[in-house]
């Protein structure tokens, strides 16, 4: 099993990954929501070779490419542009030494979940054909990206119900999951049962923990803090943590992964506020506390893997 972490790629980040004992990076490419752009989706073959040669010299690699346009937007021009960039990511993916493109099934928030599912079938059905022809897997992360009151779902792939519906709508095995148990914990979903049920479609794994905060859950309830909320994310009664600092049963997770003969990458997604991150992408910027958190998370995963 190869270990990595989510990052905006640069040579310094790659060098840290090698020093810290990681095998590689999940690198953003192309549109990255409303933050930095990540790798230039238009990189030439020569640019890619220079980058992969440098990584090879460090003994690491790109484990997955992450490309996240709003696939199902109702803005026709934005959808066309996003699709073009995502298709480009699929087509250049293997040149980076990986066959996995990670994304979110970002929705049109003006539509219902059922209406978005109709659009998903069209859009991801076409992506699947291209991925099949390129020998690439599309791994959809399961963060709900929900916000607002009443809440709207930003990513279709947030629950076992939706995974089953999505795999029925676009049945190609080129489409699977980047499974992240941290989002299932606060939804009250049995993440180990879900992993066993959908294990055949898990192509990458996001290693992130969740800490439940009982006092805050009492105060706010499951809908989260409503008055003077600090950011657009509902909640306040849970927070994401590095592996080993929350409530996830990592021994149970590994047992399920071993049973299903999981061969994909195990990638830490740093959104731990204790170690310099938060629930936005700020944890992706390397600093002393961020590096400490990543080292501790990796140590816990490797230790647990040997149990």
N, C-alpha and C positions, 0 to 999 in steps of 0.2 A: 504494500500500500504506500502510495506517495503522499507526502504532506506538503501543503502550501498555505498561502494566505492571500486574501483579496487585496489588490493594490492598483494604484495608478503607476504604470511602469516607468522607472528610470533606472539608470545604472547603479545609483547609490542604493536603491531599494533592493535590486537584485543582489548586490554585494552583501547587504545585511542578511538576506534570505540564506545565502550560502554560509555565512559565518555562524548563523543561528542554528544550522542543521536542517533547514527546510530543503525539500526536493525541487521546489519551484513556486510559481506565482499564478494566481488567477488574475489575468490582466484585463482591464477594461479596454475596449476597442470601439471606436465610433461613438454614437450618442450615449451619454450617461446621464439621463434625466436632465436635471438643471445644474449639474456641477461640471467639473473639468472634463474634457473630451476623451481622455485616455489616449491609447495608441491611434495614430492616424489610420483610418480605415483604407486610405488610398496609398499606403506604403508600397514601395516598389519591391520587387523580388530581391534586389541588391540590398535595400534597407533591412529587409527581414533577415537576409543571410548574415549581415553584419551583427544584427541583434542576437540571433541564435548562436552564432559563433562565439560571441562574448559570453552568453549564458553557458554554452558548452564548456568554455574555459573555466567557469566557476563551478561546474559540476551540477548545474541545475537547469530547469527549463520552464517553458510556459505550459502549465497543466491544463488550463482552459482559457478560452477567450470569452469575455462577457460583453455582450452588445444588447442595449436596452432601449430601443425606440418604443414609442407608444403605438404598439402594433395595430390596435383596434380603434384608433382615434377616428372621429367623424370628419375631421379635416382632411379632405381628399389629397391635397398637396403634401401635407405632413405625413400621411400614411404612405404615399408613394415614395417620398424621400426616405422615410424610415425603413421601408421594405427594401429599397435599393441598398441601403447600408447594411442591413441584416443579411441579405443575400451575399453581399460582398464578404462579410465576415465568414459565412459558411464556406465560400469558395476559396478563401485564403487560409482558413483554419489549419489545414494539414501542413502548410509551409512553416508554421510555428512549432511543429512537432507534436501537435495534439489533434484529436478528432472530436473534441467536445466544444460546442458553442453554448454558452450559458445565457439565459435571458429571463425576463418576466413576461407573462402574458398580460401586459398592461392594457387596461380597458378604456372604453369610452364611458366616462362616469355619468353621462346623460342617458345612458341606456340601462335597462335592467340586466341582471346577471344572465337571464335566459336569452335576451336579445344579443348580449355580447357573445354568448356561446355560438349563436348563428354566424356572427362575423368571424369568430375564432376558426370555425370549420373551414371557411373560405380561405382565410389568410394562412393558417398553419398547415392546411392541406397542401397548399402550394409550396410552402417552405419544406415540408416533408419530402416532396418529390425531388427538390434540389439537393437536400441533405442526403437522400438515398443515393443519388447519382454521384455525389462527392465522397461517399463513405464517411459521413459525419453524423454525429448524434447531437440533437438539440436537447439541452437539459434545462427545464423550466423550474425556477426557484419558487418556493411556496409561501413567501411573505405576503400577507393580505394587502399591504399598503392601503389600509383603510383609514379614512379620516372624515371629519365633519359630523354634524348632528342634524338629521339622521345620517348614520354612517353610509358611505359609499365604498364599494370594493374597488381597489385600484389594480389588483392582479387576480385574474380568474382562478389561478391554480393554488387556492389556499386551503383546501380540505379534501379528505378522501371522496366525498360526494362529487366534488368538482373534478378531481383527477379521473374518476371513472367516467364522468360525462365527457371530458376532454378526449380521453383515449378512445371513447366510442365515436365521437365526432370526427376525429382524425386518427384512425387506428394504426397508422404507420409506426413501426418500432423505431423509426428514426427520431421519434419524439418521446422524451421521458422526463425525469425529474432531476433537479439538483436538490436533494432532500435536506431540509433544515429543521431539526427537531425543536429548535428554540421557539419557533412560531406556533407550533402545535401545543406546547406546554400551556401557554396562557389562554389558548382557545379551549382547553379541557379535553384535547384529543390524545388518545393513547398512541404516543409516537412509536413505540416498539411494535405494537400491533400493526400500525400503518406501514411501518418499514417492512414487516413480514408480508403484508398483503400486496404491496406494490413494489417489492424488492426487485422484481425482474425489469422494472422500468426506471430504476435509480441508477443514473449514469455518473453522478458526482455527488459529493456529500459536503454540506456546509456544517462545519463543526462550531457550533455556538451554543452556549448554555443560557438558561433563564432562571433568574432569581425572583421568587414570589415574595412580595412585601405585605404581610398580613395586615398590619395596621392601616396601610394605605388602601388595601382592598376593602377593609371594613368601612373606611371613610368615604371612598369614591364609588364602590360597587364595580361590577364588571364593565360598565360603560366608561369608566375612567373619570379623571378630573375634568370638570366642566367650566369652572370659574378660574380665570387667569391661568389657563393652561400654558406651559412654557413653550410649546411648539405645536406643530400641526398634528403630531401623533397623539391619538387618544391613549389613555392608560394612566400611568402614575402608580399602579399597584404591582408592577413587575418591571424588571429591567434585564437587558441582555448582559451576559457575562462571558468571560473566557471559559473554555472547558475546564470543569472541576470546581468552579466558583458558584455554581447554581445548583439546581435540583435534579438535573438529568442523570439517569443511571447509565453511565458510559460503559460499564461492563456489560450491561444488557444490550446496549447498542452494538458493541463489538460482537457479542455473541450472535446477534441477528445478522450482522454483516458477514461474519465467517460462515454461517449456515447458508447464506445465499450466494457465497463465493464472490462477494463484491470485489471488483478489480479496478474501480475508479479511484480518483483522487479524493483525499480528505483535506478540505480547505477551511482554515479558520477565517471567519468573517468577523473582524474586530469592530464591535459596537459596544464595548464595555466602558462605561463612564469612569470606573475606578482607575483604569489604566490609560486614560487620556483620550478615549473615544466617546461617542455618544450614539444616539439612534439615527443620526444623519450619517454622512460619509466622512465626518471629520476624523474618525479613528483611523482612516487610511493614510493620514500624513504621519510619517515616522518621526518620533521624538523619543526621549529616554524612557518615559513611562509606557508609551506604545510598544516599544521594543521589549521592555520587561514583560508586559502582558502577553505578547506573542510568544516569547520564550517559555513563560510559565504554561501557557495553553498547550504548546507543543510538547513540553515535558509530561504534562498530565496525559495527553493522548497516547504518547509512546509508552508510558508506564502502564496505562490501562490495557493497551494492546497486548502486553506480555502476560497479563493475568490469566 
